[in-house]
Amino acid sequence: MRPRDHDRHKLGTANWLRASVLGANDGIVSTSSLLLGLAAANASHATLLLSGTAALVAGAMSMAAGEYVSVHSQADTEAAALAQERAELREDYVGERRELTDIYIRRGIDAALARQVADQLMAHDALGSHARDELGISPASRAKPLQAAMASAASFSIGAVLPLSVVAIAPARFLIAAIALASLACLLLLGGWSAKVGGASVRVGALRVAFWSALAMAVTTAVGAVVGRL
C-alpha cells in the first residue's frame, strides 16, 4: 500500500522555499565573503563586526525590497489576467465554456465527458476553473509579495548572523579558516535540506550550493589579500 502522502508533491512549497533558500544563501555567502575579504586585508576586529552588522541590515532590507517588487509585479500580472477572464465570462459565457471544454479534450478527455466536466466546474466556480486550467493560476501558486519579502529578509538575517557570530567568538589567528569552514558547513546543510524539501537529489543540491559559494568566498578573500598589500 502506498503511503498516504504519496501524491502530495513538492510544488506547493516552491514559492516560499525559493525566497527562503535564496535569502539564507545570500546572507551566508555575501556576509562571509565580505568578512573574509576584510580579514584577508588585515582589518581590525571592530571593523569586521561593524561591517558585518551593516551588511546584515542592508542586505536584509535589500532582499525584502527586491523580493516584494518582483513578486508584486507577478501579482499585478495575475490580477490583470483574472480581471480579463472575469470580463470574458460576462460577455461570452458560452464561448468560455467551449474554450474550457477544448482544454480538457486536448488533455485526452473524451469530448462528451469534457463538456460535462466543463459544465459542472463552471457551474460551481467559473472564474476559478478558468484561472486554474486556462491561466495556470491556483490559490497555492498565487503570488504573495509580503510573505515573500518577509521570508527573504528573515532568512537573509539568519544566514548573515552565522559568519558574524564566528567573528565575535573565533580567535584572530583562526578567523579566516573558521568563517570559511562554518559557512561552507551550513551551506552544505542548506543546499541538502532545500533539495530534500523540493524532492531533488540531496547530494547534488548540497554540492552545487557549496561549490559556487566557496568560489565566491575564495575570490573575495584573494581580492582582500591583494588590496591589503597595496
C-alpha positions in Angstrom: 0.0 0.0 0.0 1.3 3.5 -0.9 1.8 5.9 2.0 -1.0 8.4 2.5 1.2 11.3 1.4 2.4 9.6 -1.8 0.7 12.1 -4.1 1.5 15.2 -2.1 4.0 16.7 -4.5 6.5 19.4 -3.5 5.5 22.1 -6.0 3.2 23.9 -3.5 6.2 24.8 -1.4 8.2 26.2 -4.3 7.4 29.9 -3.8 8.3 30.3 -0.1 11.1 27.8 -0.4 12.7 29.7 -3.2 12.6 33.0 -1.3 13.8 31.5 2.0 16.7 29.5 0.5 17.8 32.4 -1.7 17.7 34.7 1.4 19.6 32.4 3.7 22.2 31.5 1.0 22.7 35.2 0.2 23.0 36.1 3.8 25.8 33.5 4.4 27.7 34.0 1.2 27.6 37.8 1.0 28.4 38.4 4.6 31.1 35.7 4.9 32.7 36.9 1.7 32.7 40.5 2.9 34.2 39.4 6.3 36.8 37.1 4.6 37.9 39.9 2.3 38.3 42.3 5.2 40.1 39.8 7.3 42.5 39.0 4.5 43.1 42.8 4.2 44.0 42.8 7.9 41.1 44.8 9.1 40.6 45.3 12.8 38.2 43.2 14.8 35.9 46.2 15.4 35.8 46.9 11.7 34.8 43.4 11.0 32.0 43.5 13.5 30.7 46.9 12.3 31.0 45.9 8.6 29.2 42.6 9.2 26.4 44.2 11.1 25.9 46.8 8.4 25.9 44.1 5.7 23.3 42.1 7.6 20.9 45.1 7.9 21.5 46.5 4.4 21.3 43.0 2.9 18.0 42.1 4.6 16.4 45.3 3.6 17.6 44.9 0.0 16.4 41.3 -0.2 13.0 42.3 1.2 12.5 45.3 -1.2 13.7 43.3 -4.2 11.5 40.3 -3.5 8.5 42.5 -2.8 8.8 44.4 -6.1 9.4 41.2 -8.1 6.6 39.2 -6.6 4.2 42.2 -6.6 4.8 42.5 -10.4 3.8 38.9 -10.7 0.7 39.5 -8.5 -0.2 42.5 -10.7 0.0 40.3 -13.8 -2.1 37.6 -12.3 -4.7 40.2 -11.2 -4.9 41.7 -14.7 -5.3 38.2 -16.3 -8.1 37.4 -13.8 -9.9 40.7 -14.5 -9.7 40.0 -18.2 -11.1 36.5 -17.7 -13.9 37.8 -15.5 -14.9 40.2 -18.2 -14.8 37.5 -20.9 -17.0 35.3 -18.8 -19.6 38.1 -18.5 -19.5 38.8 -22.2 -19.3 35.3 -23.7 -20.1 32.6 -21.2 -20.9 30.0 -23.8 -17.6 30.7 -25.7 -15.6 30.4 -22.4 -17.3 27.1 -21.6 -16.4 25.9 -25.1 -12.8 27.0 -24.5 -12.6 25.1 -21.2 -14.1 22.0 -22.9 -11.4 22.2 -25.6 -8.7 22.4 -23.0 -9.9 19.1 -21.4 -10.2 17.5 -24.8 -6.6 18.4 -25.6 -5.6 16.8 -22.3 -7.1 13.5 -23.5 -10.7 13.5 -22.1 -13.5 12.2 -24.3 -15.4 15.1 -25.9 -18.8 14.3 -24.2 -17.1 13.9 -20.8 -15.1 17.1 -21.3 -18.3 19.1 -21.9 -19.9 17.6 -18.8 -16.8 18.4 -16.7 -16.7 21.9 -18.0 -20.4 22.5 -17.4 -20.1 21.2 -13.8 -16.9 23.1 -12.9 -18.2 26.4 -14.4 -21.5 26.0 -12.5 -19.5 25.6 -9.3 -16.8 28.3 -9.9 -16.4 29.6 -13.4 -13.6 32.0 -12.8 -11.7 29.6 -10.6 -11.9 26.9 -13.2 -10.6 29.1 -16.0 -7.9 30.6 -13.6 -6.6 27.1 -12.8 -7.0 25.3 -16.2 -6.6 28.1 -18.7 -4.3 30.6 -16.9 -2.4 28.2 -14.6 -3.3 30.2 -11.5 -4.3 28.4 -8.3 -4.6 29.6 -4.7 -1.5 27.6 -3.8 0.6 29.3 -6.5 -0.8 32.9 -6.2 1.9 35.5 -5.7 2.2 36.8 -2.1 4.5 39.8 -2.1 4.6 40.5 1.7 5.1 36.8 2.5 8.0 36.6 0.1 9.6 39.8 1.3 9.4 38.8 4.9 10.7 35.4 4.2 13.7 36.8 2.3 14.5 39.4 4.9 14.3 36.9 7.8 16.2 34.2 6.1 18.9 36.6 5.0 19.3 37.8 8.5 19.6 34.3 9.9 22.2 33.4 7.3 24.2 36.6 7.9 24.3 36.0 11.7 26.3 32.9 11.2 29.6 34.4 9.9 29.1 37.4 12.1 28.9 35.2 15.2 32.1 33.4 14.1 33.9 36.8 14.0 32.7 37.5 17.5 34.0 34.3 19.1 36.8 32.9 17.0 40.5 33.7 17.8 42.0 36.2 15.4 44.7 33.7 14.0 42.0 31.2 13.0 39.4 33.7 11.9 39.6 33.2 8.1 39.5 29.4 8.4 36.7 29.5 11.0 34.5 31.7 8.8 35.1 29.7 5.7 34.5 26.3 7.4 31.4 27.3 9.4 29.9 29.0 6.3 30.5 26.1 4.0 29.2 23.5 6.5 25.9 25.5 6.9 25.7 26.0 3.1 26.0 22.2 2.6 23.2 21.6 5.1 21.1 24.4 3.5 21.6 23.0 0.0 20.8 19.5 1.0 17.7 20.5 3.0 16.3 22.6 0.2 16.9 19.8 -2.3 15.2 17.3 0.1 12.1 19.6 0.6 11.9 20.2 -3.1 12.1 16.5 -3.9 15.5 16.7 -5.7 18.9 15.0 -5.1 20.2 16.0 -1.7 23.9 15.4 -2.7 23.6 17.4 -5.9 21.8 20.3 -4.2 24.3 20.4 -1.3 27.4 20.3 -3.6 26.1 22.8 -6.0 25.4 25.4 -3.3 28.7 24.7 -1.6 30.8 24.9 -4.7 29.6 28.2 -6.0 29.6 29.7 -2.5 33.2 28.5 -1.9 34.2 30.1 -5.2 32.6 33.4 -4.2 34.4 33.4 -0.9 37.7 32.4 -2.4 37.6 35.2 -4.9 36.7 37.8 -2.3 39.4 36.6 0.1 42.0 36.8 -2.7 40.9 40.3 -3.7 41.1 41.4 0.0 44.6 40.0 0.4 45.8 41.8 -2.7 44.2 45.1 -1.7 45.6 44.7 1.8 49.1 44.6 0.5 48.8 47.8 -1.5 
